[in-house]
Amino acid sequence: MRVRTTAAVASLVLLTGCGAADMTKQASPFANARGARTVTLSVQSWVGAQANVAVAQYLLEHKLGYRVDTVQVDEVPAWDALSQGRVDAILEDWGHPDQEKRYVDDKKTITRAGGLGVTGHIGWYVPTYLVKQHPDITNWKNLDKYSSLFRTAESGNKGQLMDGSPSYVTNDKALVTNLKLNYQVVFAGSEAAQITQMKQFAKERKPFLTYWYAPQWLFKKVPMTEVKLPAYKEGCDADAAKVACAYPYTPLQKYLNTDFAGSGGKAAAFLKRFRWTTEDQNEVSLMIADQKLSPADAAKKWVDSHPATWKAWLS
């Protein structure tokens, strides 16, 4: 959510069709189907990734005549699914160098498909209204001074650092330990649950400290300011247990199953050309998460108003 690690391998859920399926045991019937005009896209749990897939699916179906299946897969299991041909494409990866080396460089079962056009960044954030009261709170060295403001029932006598899903790559427990901070990492459980908590805190003008990431539509609704952690330097996060630096800025990448990259025809070419901006993604994300449009309706609305952008992906 973003660099992210996966705490545990979660089950893979088939989103279309007649019901749920355990993707660790069976694949989508459309994945890696040679000669068929079908595509299976991996969709991660955060809304930005859902926005990418919604627009790609809409265009593949309505402009290129493909049948599109979508499968919800956590970040690291998605690499396994892509390698095995159980999905054809990942449209938003936040940086998994170990997986990239294993599957792209060594096994060559996954092929790079270029940048998404969006740069991701994870950080610790506090609401901007709190910064106006305590301007020095944006330096990590001052966080302990304010830890009592962030106490919750879950964090006890420590301040709460709120994370989202345990499946996201997060260095936060190591950061708290290595920076010797009087804080407890508490997982909300999902992006949606984390957003609900942040919106409630903001409504009541309460303090909160949270793991969060950009791009993300919520910044438009709840202005937040990043807390400056020790500067990121190449390799400072190589040892997960010893991380004591900020998260990097990560140009988000796309990947295709290698067989699909070679035999996927216009669909594979389209996904390689799919590239948009942070503003584009946030526009669709806001429609899905805040305006409560279905992903398909949000995609159609964006497609109708941005023809100059997506027509270049079809040429």
C-alpha positions as CSV (number, residue, x, y, z in Angstrom):
1,M,0.0,0.0,0.0
2,R,2.5,0.6,-0.9
3,V,6.9,-0.4,-0.3
4,R,4.6,-3.3,1.0
5,T,5.3,-6.8,2.5
6,T,2.8,-9.5,2.9
7,A,2.4,-10.9,6.4
8,A,0.6,-14.1,5.3
9,V,-0.7,-15.7,2.2
10,A,-4.4,-14.9,2.0
11,S,-6.9,-16.8,0.0
12,L,-7.5,-15.7,-3.5
13,V,-11.1,-14.8,-4.3
14,L,-12.8,-15.1,-7.7
15,L,-14.9,-11.9,-8.1
16,T,-16.9,-12.9,-11.1
17,G,-19.0,-15.8,-12.0
18,C,-21.4,-17.7,-9.7
19,G,-19.5,-17.5,-6.4
20,A,-16.3,-17.6,-4.6
21,A,-13.5,-20.0,-5.6
22,D,-10.3,-20.9,-3.9
23,M,-7.7,-19.6,-6.4
24,T,-4.9,-21.6,-4.7
25,K,-6.6,-24.7,-6.1
26,Q,-8.3,-23.6,-9.3
27,A,-7.8,-20.9,-11.9
28,S,-10.2,-18.6,-13.6
29,P,-11.4,-20.5,-16.7
30,F,-10.3,-17.5,-18.8
31,A,-6.7,-17.2,-17.6
32,N,-4.0,-17.9,-20.2
33,A,-6.6,-19.3,-22.6
34,R,-4.7,-19.5,-25.8
35,G,-6.5,-18.1,-28.8
36,A,-9.5,-17.0,-26.9
37,R,-10.5,-13.4,-26.6
38,T,-10.4,-13.4,-22.8
39,V,-8.2,-11.7,-20.2
40,T,-7.9,-12.2,-16.5
41,L,-6.7,-9.2,-14.4
42,S,-5.4,-9.3,-10.8
43,V,-7.1,-6.7,-8.7
44,Q,-5.6,-5.7,-5.3
45,S,-7.7,-4.6,-2.4
46,W,-7.0,-0.9,-2.4
47,V,-9.2,1.4,-4.5
48,G,-6.5,2.9,-6.7
49,A,-5.7,-0.6,-8.0
50,Q,-9.5,-1.2,-8.5
51,A,-9.6,2.0,-10.5
52,N,-6.9,0.8,-12.9
53,V,-8.7,-2.5,-13.4
54,A,-12.1,-1.0,-13.9
55,V,-10.9,1.3,-16.7
56,A,-8.8,-1.4,-18.3
57,Q,-11.7,-3.9,-18.1
58,Y,-14.2,-1.4,-19.6
59,L,-12.0,-0.6,-22.6
60,L,-11.0,-4.2,-23.2
61,E,-14.7,-5.2,-23.2
62,H,-16.3,-2.2,-25.0
63,K,-13.5,-1.1,-27.4
64,L,-11.6,-4.3,-28.1
65,G,-14.3,-7.0,-27.7
66,Y,-12.7,-9.1,-25.0
67,R,-14.3,-11.0,-22.1
68,V,-12.6,-9.9,-18.9
69,D,-12.4,-11.8,-15.6
70,T,-11.1,-10.2,-12.4
71,V,-9.5,-12.0,-9.5
72,Q,-8.8,-10.4,-6.1
73,V,-5.3,-11.5,-5.0
74,D,-3.0,-10.1,-2.3
75,E,0.3,-8.6,-3.4
76,V,2.8,-11.5,-3.1
77,P,0.3,-14.3,-4.0
78,A,-0.5,-12.3,-7.1
79,W,3.0,-12.9,-8.4
80,D,2.6,-16.6,-8.0
81,A,-0.7,-16.5,-9.7
82,L,0.7,-14.5,-12.6
83,S,3.7,-16.8,-13.0
84,Q,1.4,-19.8,-13.1
85,G,-0.9,-18.2,-15.7
86,R,-3.9,-18.1,-13.3
87,V,-4.0,-14.4,-14.0
88,D,-2.7,-12.6,-17.1
89,A,-1.7,-9.2,-15.7
90,I,-0.9,-7.1,-12.6
91,L,-1.6,-3.4,-13.3
92,E,-0.1,-1.9,-10.1
93,D,2.9,-3.2,-8.2
94,W,4.5,-1.2,-5.5
95,G,7.9,-2.8,-5.6
96,H,8.7,-6.5,-4.8
97,P,12.4,-6.9,-6.0
98,D,12.6,-10.4,-4.6
99,Q,9.6,-11.5,-6.7
100,E,10.8,-9.6,-9.7
101,K,14.2,-11.4,-9.6
102,R,12.6,-14.8,-9.1
103,Y,10.0,-14.6,-11.8
104,V,11.1,-12.0,-14.3
105,D,14.9,-12.4,-14.3
106,D,15.4,-16.0,-13.3
107,K,12.3,-18.1,-14.3
108,K,11.2,-15.6,-17.0
109,T,7.6,-16.6,-16.4
110,I,6.6,-12.9,-15.9
111,T,7.4,-10.1,-18.3
112,R,7.7,-6.4,-17.4
113,A,4.9,-4.3,-19.0
114,G,6.2,-0.8,-18.3
115,G,5.2,1.9,-15.8
116,L,1.6,2.7,-14.8
117,G,2.5,6.4,-14.9
118,V,1.8,6.8,-11.2
119,T,4.4,7.2,-8.5
120,G,3.5,5.7,-5.1
121,H,4.7,6.8,-1.7
122,I,4.0,5.4,1.8
123,G,4.5,7.4,4.9
124,W,3.2,8.3,8.3
125,Y,0.6,11.0,8.4
126,V,-1.3,13.2,10.9
127,P,-4.3,15.3,10.1
128,T,-3.4,18.9,9.1
129,Y,-5.7,20.4,11.7
130,L,-3.4,18.7,14.3
131,V,-0.3,20.2,12.7
132,K,-1.8,23.7,13.1
133,Q,-2.0,23.1,16.9
134,H,1.4,21.4,17.1
135,P,3.7,22.4,14.2
136,D,6.7,20.3,15.4
137,I,4.7,17.1,15.3
138,T,5.7,16.5,11.7
139,N,9.3,15.5,12.8
140,W,9.5,11.9,14.0
141,K,11.9,13.0,16.8
142,N,9.0,14.8,18.5
143,L,6.4,12.0,18.2
144,D,7.1,10.6,21.7
145,K,6.3,14.0,23.2
146,Y,2.8,13.6,21.8
147,S,2.3,9.9,22.2
148,S,-0.4,10.4,24.9
149,L,-2.6,12.2,22.3
150,F,-2.7,9.0,20.2
151,R,-3.6,6.4,22.9
152,T,-6.5,4.1,22.2
153,A,-8.0,1.1,23.9
154,E,-6.0,-1.1,21.4
155,S,-2.6,0.6,22.0
156,G,-2.8,0.8,25.9
157,N,-0.3,3.2,27.4
158,K,1.4,3.8,24.1
159,G,0.4,5.9,21.1
160,Q,-1.5,4.2,18.3
161,L,0.1,4.0,14.9
162,M,-2.8,2.9,12.7
163,D,-2.0,0.6,9.8
164,G,-4.5,-0.9,7.3
165,S,-4.4,-4.5,6.1
166,P,-1.8,-6.9,7.5
167,S,-1.3,-8.1,4.0
168,Y,0.2,-4.7,2.9
169,V,4.0,-4.2,2.8
170,T,4.8,-2.2,5.9
171,N,8.0,-1.6,7.8
172,D,6.1,0.1,10.7
173,K,6.8,-2.4,13.5
174,A,10.5,-2.3,12.7
175,L,10.4,1.5,12.5
176,V,8.8,1.8,15.9
177,T,11.3,-0.6,17.4
178,N,14.4,0.8,15.7
179,L,13.5,4.4,16.3
180,K,12.7,3.6,19.9
181,L,9.2,5.2,19.8
182,N,6.5,4.8,22.4
183,Y,3.9,3.6,19.9
184,Q,2.0,0.4,19.1
185,V,1.1,-0.6,15.5
186,V,-2.6,-1.4,15.4
187,F,-4.1,-2.8,12.2
188,A,-7.6,-1.6,11.1
189,G,-7.9,-4.7,9.0
190,S,-8.5,-3.2,5.5
191,E,-8.2,0.0,3.6
192,A,-11.9,0.5,3.9
193,A,-11.8,0.1,7.7
194,Q,-8.9,2.4,8.0
195,I,-10.6,5.1,6.0
196,T,-13.7,4.7,8.1
197,Q,-11.7,5.3,11.3
198,M,-9.8,8.3,9.8
199,K,-13.0,9.9,8.6
200,Q,-14.5,9.5,12.1
201,F,-11.4,10.9,13.8
202,A,-11.5,13.9,11.4
203,K,-15.2,14.5,12.0
204,E,-14.5,14.7,15.7
205,R,-11.3,16.6,15.2
206,K,-9.4,14.0,17.1
207,P,-5.6,13.3,16.8
208,F,-4.5,10.3,14.8
209,L,-1.2,9.0,13.4
210,T,-1.5,6.6,10.5
211,Y,0.3,4.7,7.8
212,W,-1.0,6.0,4.6
213,Y,-0.1,6.4,0.9
214,A,-0.3,8.5,-2.2
215,P,-2.0,8.5,-4.6
216,Q,-5.2,8.3,-2.5
217,W,-8.5,10.1,-2.9
218,L,-9.0,10.5,0.8
219,F,-6.5,13.4,0.9
220,K,-9.2,15.5,-0.8
221,K,-11.6,14.8,2.0
222,V,-9.3,14.6,5.0
223,P,-6.2,16.9,4.5
224,M,-3.1,15.2,6.1
225,T,0.5,16.1,6.5
226,E,3.4,13.6,6.3
227,V,5.6,13.1,9.3
228,K,9.3,13.3,8.3
229,L,11.1,10.0,9.1
230,P,14.9,9.6,8.7
231,A,15.7,10.1,5.0
232,Y,15.4,7.1,2.7
233,K,18.7,6.0,1.1
234,E,19.2,3.2,-1.3
235,G,19.4,-0.1,0.6
236,C,18.3,1.3,3.9
237,D,15.3,-1.1,3.9
238,A,17.2,-4.1,2.6
239,D,17.0,-5.8,6.0
240,A,13.3,-5.8,7.1
241,A,14.2,-6.2,10.8
242,K,16.6,-3.2,10.8
243,V,14.7,-0.6,8.8
244,A,15.0,2.8,10.4
245,C,14.3,5.1,7.4
246,A,11.4,6.5,5.4
247,Y,9.7,4.7,2.6
248,P,10.9,5.4,-0.9
249,Y,9.0,7.0,-3.8
250,T,8.1,4.1,-6.1
251,P,7.1,4.4,-9.8
252,L,4.4,1.8,-10.0
253,Q,4.8,-1.0,-12.5
254,K,2.8,-3.4,-14.6
255,Y,3.5,-7.1,-15.3
256,L,2.2,-9.7,-17.6
257,N,2.3,-13.5,-17.7
258,T,5.1,-14.2,-20.2
259,D,2.9,-16.6,-22.3
260,F,0.1,-14.0,-22.4
261,A,2.6,-11.2,-23.3
262,G,3.5,-13.2,-26.4
263,S,0.1,-14.6,-27.4
264,G,-2.3,-12.0,-25.9
265,G,-2.6,-10.0,-29.1
266,K,-4.3,-6.6,-28.9
267,A,-5.1,-7.1,-25.2
268,A,-1.5,-7.6,-24.2
269,A,-0.5,-4.6,-26.4
270,F,-3.2,-2.5,-24.9
271,L,-2.1,-3.3,-21.3
272,K,1.5,-2.4,-22.1
273,R,0.3,1.0,-23.4
274,F,-2.1,1.6,-20.5
275,R,-0.5,4.6,-18.7
276,W,-2.3,7.4,-16.9
277,T,-1.7,10.0,-14.2
278,T,-2.2,10.2,-10.5
279,E,-5.0,12.7,-11.2
280,D,-6.7,10.2,-13.5
281,Q,-6.5,7.4,-11.0
282,N,-7.7,9.6,-8.1
283,E,-10.7,10.8,-10.2
284,V,-11.9,7.2,-10.7
285,S,-11.0,6.2,-7.2
286,L,-13.1,9.1,-5.8
287,M,-16.1,8.0,-7.8
288,I,-15.9,4.4,-6.6
289,A,-15.0,5.0,-2.9
290,D,-16.7,8.3,-2.1
291,Q,-19.5,8.8,-4.6
292,K,-20.3,5.0,-4.4
293,L,-20.4,4.5,-8.2
294,S,-19.9,0.9,-9.3
295,P,-16.4,0.4,-10.8
296,A,-18.0,-0.2,-14.2
297,D,-20.0,3.1,-14.0
298,A,-17.0,5.0,-12.7
299,A,-14.9,3.6,-15.6
300,K,-17.5,4.6,-18.2
301,K,-17.8,8.1,-16.8
302,W,-14.0,8.5,-16.9
303,V,-13.7,7.0,-20.4
304,D,-16.5,9.3,-21.8
305,S,-14.7,12.4,-20.6
306,H,-11.0,11.4,-21.4
307,P,-11.0,10.1,-25.0
308,A,-7.7,11.7,-25.9
309,T,-6.0,9.7,-23.1
310,W,-7.3,6.2,-23.7
311,K,-7.4,6.3,-27.5
312,A,-3.6,6.3,-27.5
313,W,-3.7,3.0,-25.6
314,L,-5.6,1.3,-28.5
315,S,-3.4,2.4,-31.4
